[in-house]
Amino acid sequence: MIPIALPLLGDEEADAARAAVLSGWVSQGPQVAAFERDFAALVGAPHACAVSNCTTALHLALTALDIGPGDEVITVSHSFIATANCIRYCGATPVFVDIEPDTYNMDPDRVAEAITPATRAIIAVHQMGMPCDLRAIAAVADRHGVILIEDAACAAGSEIRVNGHWERVGKPHGLIACFSFHPRKVITTGEGGMLTTADPELDRKFRLLRQHSMSVPDTVRHGSPRVIFEDYLTIGFNYRMTDIQAAVGRKQLERLPELVARRRALASRYTELLGNIESLRLPTEPDWASSNWQSYCVRLPNRLDQRTVMQNLLDRGIATRRGIMCSHREPTYSDADQRHDLRQSESAQDHSILLPIYAQMSNDDQLYVADCLKGQLRQV
Ligand SMILES: *Cc1c(COP(=O)(O)O)cnc(C)c1O
């Protein structure tokens, strides 16, 4: 069986988790602080705040910005549902705009059209690790005075060229970037998330909000020679990462450059192996973008039934996934205000499939996947 994805975890991670367990401090503590420093250094961010997952990271980002009822947040429907849900958690209104068909990312022209007087923020997703057109989206945000947040859940290790220099996603290029360390992403802590920002005041708010808005964190009280009573300043949350997760995350971060290099090699090879099939549309990487290839997504010709192709591949021992979901098509968003045309998003969901890609994938397995897919395309 060739899986769709496989995390790369080894003795280094197991030993780090063991050391954290045996240290006697297993909740948010010194490993979390060290993971934040390592992550900030890697992506070039002034501040990084670790949390329990990317969904809570996105929720904290919007909460720290006081986004709430009456506010509109422009984002894509074509994303994992957490992107839209975090807007609803705050009582704000998600306004869905369409994607560009070849990158599966937010179309900057559609963002410009969707701005209203109620627009407070834009959540731009780097879908499947492919950087979205941040320069164009940031220009729209600046022109209208709205906040830009990056949903970089899939994009640890992806890069974007800014003024001639390659910079990692997370620097950040918007006001805040949010990452996920779910096993389906390029590096994992089991569950985990991170917020990066250049704004020290926002970083301070994230740290308060993730820990019940407690005025003095437990780490400080624990080490204090004097008795300290804490206050609870606002309604906060328990969105902490544990030290066990952070210890694993630090080892995963060390592997990140190598993991991305391997995924990029696999993606190039898919492009080589599948490039001569006219009816198959391959994902494109703009010249200012360098994807970590969290997923490799191909567009089937309309004449082929997506589910049948996926089942035929599964029968041959190959796991695939259908194209990224569209939140507006889910029952829970049936009452959502659908002002904008989302036909590219729907078409991408209905006609794309994600192929297996993971660092340990052998060249033979990849060739087998490409051959089986070609076989499907030959059938009428
Ligand atoms: C995975 C994912 C999330 C949610 O991340 P979790 O860490 O699982 O909460 C959010 N947005 C996008 C685009 C994702 O792919």
The ligand as an SDF file (V2000), in Angstrom:
LIG
                    3D

 15 15  0  0  0  0  0  0  0  0999 V2000
   -4.4770   21.6190    8.2950 C   0  0  0  0  0  0  0  0  0  0  0  0
   -5.0010   22.9370    8.0430 C   0  0  0  0  0  0  0  0  0  0  0  0
   -5.5540   23.7340    9.0540 C   0  0  0  0  0  0  0  0  0  0  0  0
   -5.7930   23.2120   10.4550 C   0  0  0  0  0  0  0  0  0  0  0  0
   -4.6210   22.8370   11.1020 O   0  0  0  0  0  0  0  0  0  0  0  0
   -4.7250   22.0090   12.4870 P   0  0  0  0  0  0  0  0  0  0  0  0
   -3.3270   22.1090   13.0430 O   0  0  0  0  0  0  0  0  0  0  0  0
   -5.1060   20.6220   12.1380 O   0  0  0  0  0  0  0  0  0  0  0  0
   -5.7270   22.6790   13.3450 O   0  0  0  0  0  0  0  0  0  0  0  0
   -5.9420   25.0160    8.7510 C   0  0  0  0  0  0  0  0  0  0  0  0
   -5.8280   25.5090    7.5060 N   0  0  0  0  0  0  0  0  0  0  0  0
   -5.3290   24.7690    6.5020 C   0  0  0  0  0  0  0  0  0  0  0  0
   -5.1910   25.3850    5.1440 C   0  0  0  0  0  0  0  0  0  0  0  0
   -4.9060   23.4650    6.7240 C   0  0  0  0  0  0  0  0  0  0  0  0
   -4.4340   22.7350    5.7050 O   0  0  0  0  0  0  0  0  0  0  0  0
  1  2  1  0
  2  3  1  0
  2 14  2  0
  3  4  1  0
  3 10  2  0
  4  5  1  0
  5  6  1  0
  6  7  2  0
  6  8  1  0
  6  9  1  0
 10 11  1  0
 11 12  2  0
 12 13  1  0
 12 14  1  0
 14 15  1  0
M  END
$$$$
